[in-house]
């Protein structure tokens, strides 16, 4: 079991200090629109990484083999001034513009594959075996990107820093990478957030995409990135978030994976907790349609943390007069997975909201 680090009592004292003064219902802002704008501005400052709107994408497209019902491409583009990234881009056959999905891969402490966790890699036989094993373990044997494209969505899925062609990291290198970026005035989690914002804007600018119908979808760390993208990007109209939502205090308990460091740095914005809890950040996305799925046996996210988060989310969507646009579900017999049944629910929900 991972113990709580630091002198006895310090951890509890620091948790007790957190009152989340900018949370909806606590904040001095009583108009929900004003609250959302103020909260988003605070989050943006804590990303540390500057906005990248003026950076040209300069995309390079590499066609791949046709698939059953959709075509495949690789696209290389500049997501920030310093990061050029390759992603898998899938487009349905037929006449667009189509709805689109920004598909965000998980963490899983598996770094040899990134986008390949979600899209079958037609371009790299060496990664195909790893990708197939991963899909079998967490995704019911499916590649979610290919499923979404077959169902009529343009899909973009790119490697996060450290994964696939931008890695692979070793598990113990994550903390050093985060430290290096902090020392250089940057942020690992902030970089992920900026890249996801930019990827959503790139999708919105494609002629084949209906810019009004873009959703973010992800499992595990990808779920975190999905609700974060919905909160911070005006190009994301909806989000489906699987197995990543909790209250911060309820997550920071003995035995939780967060206390190990390492993977936690991909989702850590220093100082933000002095203002907002985790579900408060997700609440900035209101009143967009949002779907959250939680596994009742998911040991990474204790049930009390999920309940706290769900209550906070409901309060924001209700304040917006949009309670019906928020779906919060717990699948009692599921662990930390995004299996075929959960996927089918996401696909049906996307069809209803896009």
N, C-alpha and C positions, 0 to 999 in steps of 0.2 A: 504494500500500500504506500502511496506517495504521501509523505507527511507534509504538514503546513510548515514552510520554512520561516526562519527568523526567531527572535527572542520570544519567549512565552508571553502571550497577551498582545503582542504588537499586531498580529494579523487581525485579531478581533477588534482592537481599537481602530485600526484603519478601516475595517468594514463598517464599524459604527459611525465613523465620520462621514460616510457616503450617504447623503440625503437626496441626491439627484434633483437639485433645485430648479432645473430647467424642464423637468418632466411635465407632461400634460397633467393638469390638475394641481400641480405644485408651483409651476411657473407663474410669474405675475401676468403673463399674457392670457387673457380670457377669451379672445377670439382665436379659433383654431387655425385659421389661415395665418394670422400673425405669429402664432406659436410655431407653426411649421417652418415659416421663413426664418425665424430667429434660431430655432433648433438646427436647421440645415446649415446656417451660417457658422454656428459653433462647430459642427462636425467638419465642415470644409476646412476651417482653420486647423483642426487637430489632425487632418490628413498629412500635414507638413509639406507634402509634395505639391508644387504649384499646379494650377490648372494648365492644361495643354491644348486649349482650343485652337491656337494659331498654328500648331504644328501640322504640316501637310502629311496626309496618310501615305502618299506615293505608293499605291498598291501595285503589286505584281501578281498576276494570276497565272497559275499553272494548271491546265485542264487535266482531269483524271478520267478513268474509264467510267462509262455510263453504268448506272445501277438500276434496279427495278423500281421505276417510277420517279427517279430523280438523277440529276447529274452532280458530279463531284469535281471540286477544284481545291487546290491549295492557294491561299492568298497570304502574301507577305506584306506587312504594312508597319508604319511607324505609329505606335500608340503613345509614346512620349518622345521628348527630344532625344532621349538616350536609349530607347528600347525599340528595336525592330523585331517584330514577332511574326511567326508563321501560324496560321490557323487553317482548319478544315472548314470549307464552305460548301454546303449542300443546297441545291435548288430544285424544287419539284418540276417535273415536266408540266407543260401547259402554259397558259397565258397569265402572267402576273398583272398587277403587283400582288404578291403573296403576303400573308402574315409571316412574322419572323420570330425566331427564338435565339436569344443570346444564351448559349448553353455553357455552363460554368462547371468545370471538373472539380472533383473532390480532392482531399489531401491524402488520407489513408496511409501516410508514411511510405508511399510507393512512388518513386520519382522517375523511374525509367520511362514511364508513360504519363502523359498529361491529357491532351485532347483525345488520345487514343483510348482513354477510359470511357469516352462517350461516343466516339465515332470510329467505326471499323477502319483500321489503317490500311488502305489499298496501296500506299506509297512506301511501306516499310515492313518487309516480311519479318525482320528481326524483332519488331515490336508486336507483331500479330499474336504470338503465343501469350505474351504477358497480358495483352489487352483482352484476349479471350478468357483467360483465367480470371481476370478482374471482373469482367462482365458476369461470369458465372457465380462469383462469390457475392457480389453486391447488387447486381442489376438483373437478376433472374435470367441470365444468359443473353440479354438483349444489349444492343448498342442504342442508347436513347436518341442520339442524333439521327441515326438512320431511320429509326421509327418515326421521329417527328417529320423528317423530310418526306417519307412515304405518305404521311398524313397531310401533306400540303403546306409545310412550313419551310421557309428558308432558314437554314441553321448555320450559325457561326460558333465555332469552338476553338479557342486558342490556348497555347501552353502558358500557364503562369510561370513566373520566374522560379527556376529550380526544377521544373518538370520537363520531361520529354526532351525536345530539341533545345531547351533552355537549361538543361541540367546534364546528368542527374545530380541532385544534391545527395549527400549522405545524411542520415537522420541527425547525427551529432553536429553537422555543419549549419543547421538552421539558425541556431542561436548566434553563431559567429556572423552569419550573413546579416541578421537583424542588427547586431551590434555595429557592424561596419557601416550600415546605412544610417543608423542613429548618429554615429560619430561624424558622419559626413553631412549632417543636417537634413537627412531624408528619413524615410520610413518604409519598411517592407509592406506592412498592411496598407499604408497610404498609396504605395505604388500599385498594389493590386486594385485598389479602389479607383485610382485614376485610369488605369488601363481598361477596367471594365466600363467606366463612363465613356471612354473613347471608342471602345468596341461597339457599344450601343449606338453611338452617334454615326459610326461608319456604316452600320447596318441601315440606319435610317436614311442615309444618303444614297443607297443603291437603288437604281431604277426598278429592279425586280421586286423591291420590298415596299409594302404599304406602311409608310412611316407612322401611321396612327395605330398600327397593330403589331407592336413589338413586345414580347414578353421575355423576362429573364427566368431561367429554370436551373436548379442545381440541387445536388445532394451533398450532405455533410458540409465541408467547407464551401462547396459550391452553393449550398442552400444559404449560408451566411452571405456569400457574395451576391446571390440573387436578390435577397431583400435589401441589401445595402445599395445595389444598383438601382432598385426601384425607388429608394429614398433619395438618391443623389443624382439621378438622371431624369430629365424631362422626356427623354426619348423612350424610356421603358414605361409601357402602359399598364403592365400587370406582372406579377411574379408568382412562381410556385417554388416553395422552399421546403425541402425534405430533410428532416433530422438535423436542424440547427436553429434552435430558439430556446432561450432560457433567461432567467434573471441572473445578473452578475453575482450577487451575494450567494445565491443558491448554488451557483456553479463552483465557486471558490471554496470547496470543502475537501477535507482529507480524502484521498483516493482518486480525486478527479484528475483526468488527463491534463487539464490546464496547468496544474501545479508543476508539471515536469518541465515547463518552458517549451523549447523546441517548436513544436507545431503551433503553439499558442501565439507566437510572434507574427504569424501570417494574418492574425485577426485582432491585433493589439494596437490601438491608437492611444499613445501615451497622454494621460491627463483627461481624456474624454469622460471618464467615470466620475470626475468631479462635477459634471454637469448633467449627464444623461445615463440612464441604464440602457442595457442592450435593447429591450423592446421599445424604449423611447426612440431610439434611432430608427428602428424599423417603422415606427409609427409616423415618421415624416412622410412616408409613401402614401398615407391616407389622402383621399378616398379611393385610390386605385384598387382594382380587384386584386386580392391576394389570397393565396392558399398556403397553409402551413400544415404539414403532416409530421407527426411524431410517433416513434415506436415506443409502445408502453414498456418494452424491455430494453430500451436503449440506455446502457449504463453511462454513457457520456453526458447525458442530460437528465438529471434526477427529476422525478415527477413534480416535486414541489416547485422547482425552478420553471418548469414548463407551465404550471398553473399560474404562477405569478406573471409570467410573460404574456400568456393568453389573456389574462384579466386586463393588463395594461393596454394590449392591442385593441381589445373590444372597446375600451373607454374612448380611444381616439377615433375609431371608425364610427362609433355611435355619435360622438360629438360632431362629426362631419355629416351626420344624417345618412350614413352609408353602411350601416351595420350589416346589410345583406350582401355587401361586396367582400366581406371578410369571412373566409372559411377556415376554422381551426379544428383539426381532428387529431385524435390519438388512436392508433391502431394497437390494441392491447397486447396482441401476441407477437408483435414485430419488434425486432431489435434495431440495430443501426444498419438498415438496408433500404434500398429503393427497388423493390422487387416488381414483378410484372403487374400484380394487382394494384400497387400504389401508382405505378406508371399509367395504367389504364385510367385511373381516376384523374390523374394530372392531364392526360390527353383529352378526356371528356370535358374537364373544366376549361382547358384552353379553348376548345371549340365553342364553349358557351360564352366566354368573355372576349375573345378576339373576333 
